[in-house]
Amino acid sequence: MQINTIAATVPSPQSAQESKVADGLERAFLSEMLKYAGPRSLEGSFSGGVGESQFASMMTDAYADALSARMDLGLGKKLEGGKA
């Protein structure tokens, strides 16, 4: 019996595309979740003012990117057909 290890380790283009879609879905989910449960801006004289509120969504997206890079929510398995 011969096992071809090279073919097993190279992802197919379809699985790479599915992985990219799953990662984007996880980032979008985390971004939406962080809008409601994430860190809030400061109030008072030490707040960032108008600039902080203008760039808050960009910071939320950066937090979502960092979280999705460090954890797997398993949404990719759900996209494969419910094999999770």
CYANA upper distance limits for C-alpha pairs under 8 A (distance plus 0.5 A):
  4 ASN  CA      8 ALA  CA      7.32
  5 THR  CA      9 THR  CA      6.87
  6 ILE  CA     10 VAL  CA      6.93
 11 PRO  CA     15 SER  CA      6.73
 11 PRO  CA     16 ALA  CA      6.83
 12 SER  CA     16 ALA  CA      6.79
 13 PRO  CA     17 GLN  CA      6.62
 14 GLN  CA     18 GLU  CA      6.65
 15 SER  CA     19 SER  CA      6.50
 16 ALA  CA     20 LYS  CA      6.73
 17 GLN  CA     21 VAL  CA      6.75
 18 GLU  CA     22 ALA  CA      6.58
 18 GLU  CA     76 GLY  CA      7.78
 18 GLU  CA     79 LEU  CA      8.31
 19 SER  CA     23 ASP  CA      6.63
 19 SER  CA     76 GLY  CA      6.98
 20 LYS  CA     24 GLY  CA      6.75
 21 VAL  CA     25 LEU  CA      6.64
 21 VAL  CA     76 GLY  CA      8.49
 22 ALA  CA     26 GLU  CA      6.69
 22 ALA  CA     75 LEU  CA      6.52
 22 ALA  CA     76 GLY  CA      5.27
 22 ALA  CA     79 LEU  CA      7.88
 23 ASP  CA     27 ARG  CA      6.72
 23 ASP  CA     68 SER  CA      7.76
 23 ASP  CA     76 GLY  CA      8.06
 24 GLY  CA     28 ALA  CA      6.64
 25 LEU  CA     29 PHE  CA      6.61
 25 LEU  CA     75 LEU  CA      8.06
 26 GLU  CA     30 LEU  CA      6.59
 26 GLU  CA     68 SER  CA      6.88
 26 GLU  CA     73 LEU  CA      7.43
 26 GLU  CA     75 LEU  CA      7.31
 27 ARG  CA     31 SER  CA      6.50
 27 ARG  CA     61 ASP  CA      8.25
 27 ARG  CA     64 ALA  CA      5.97
 27 ARG  CA     65 ASP  CA      6.32
 27 ARG  CA     68 SER  CA      6.31
 28 ALA  CA     32 GLU  CA      6.74
 28 ALA  CA     64 ALA  CA      8.07
 29 PHE  CA     33 MET  CA      6.66
 30 LEU  CA     34 LEU  CA      6.49
 30 LEU  CA     64 ALA  CA      5.71
 30 LEU  CA     67 LEU  CA      8.19
 30 LEU  CA     68 SER  CA      7.96
 31 SER  CA     35 LYS  CA      6.88
 31 SER  CA     60 THR  CA      6.55
 31 SER  CA     61 ASP  CA      6.02
 31 SER  CA     63 TYR  CA      8.09
 31 SER  CA     64 ALA  CA      5.54
 32 GLU  CA     36 TYR  CA      7.71
 33 MET  CA     37 ALA  CA      6.62
 33 MET  CA     38 GLY  CA      7.90
 34 LEU  CA     38 GLY  CA      4.65
 34 LEU  CA     39 PRO  CA      8.09
 34 LEU  CA     60 THR  CA      6.97
 34 LEU  CA     64 ALA  CA      7.90
 35 LYS  CA     57 SER  CA      8.47
 35 LYS  CA     60 THR  CA      7.36
 38 GLY  CA     60 THR  CA      8.18
 41 SER  CA     47 SER  CA      7.43
 41 SER  CA     48 GLY  CA      8.15
 41 SER  CA     52 GLU  CA      7.86
 41 SER  CA     53 SER  CA      8.21
 42 LEU  CA     46 PHE  CA      7.34
 42 LEU  CA     47 SER  CA      5.18
 42 LEU  CA     48 GLY  CA      7.69
 43 GLU  CA     47 SER  CA      5.71
 47 SER  CA     52 GLU  CA      8.17
 48 GLY  CA     52 GLU  CA      5.16
 48 GLY  CA     53 SER  CA      8.08
 49 GLY  CA     53 SER  CA      7.30
 50 VAL  CA     54 GLN  CA      6.75
 51 GLY  CA     55 PHE  CA      6.82
 52 GLU  CA     56 ALA  CA      6.43
 55 PHE  CA     59 MET  CA      6.99
 56 ALA  CA     60 THR  CA      6.68
 57 SER  CA     61 ASP  CA      6.71
 58 MET  CA     62 ALA  CA      6.74
 59 MET  CA     63 TYR  CA      6.73
 60 THR  CA     64 ALA  CA      6.71
 61 ASP  CA     65 ASP  CA      6.65
 62 ALA  CA     66 ALA  CA      6.74
 63 TYR  CA     67 LEU  CA      6.63
 64 ALA  CA     68 SER  CA      6.52
 65 ASP  CA     69 ALA  CA      6.66
 66 ALA  CA     70 ARG  CA      6.99
 67 LEU  CA     71 MET  CA      6.65
 68 SER  CA     72 ASP  CA      7.07
 68 SER  CA     73 LEU  CA      8.48
 74 GLY  CA     78 LYS  CA      7.35
 74 GLY  CA     84 ALA  CA      8.04
 75 LEU  CA     79 LEU  CA      6.90
 76 GLY  CA     80 GLU  CA      6.97
 77 LYS  CA     81 GLY  CA      7.64
 77 LYS  CA     82 GLY  CA      6.89
 77 LYS  CA     83 LYS  CA      6.59
 77 LYS  CA     84 ALA  CA      5.86
 78 LYS  CA     82 GLY  CA      5.01
 78 LYS  CA     83 LYS  CA      7.02
 78 LYS  CA     84 ALA  CA      6.60
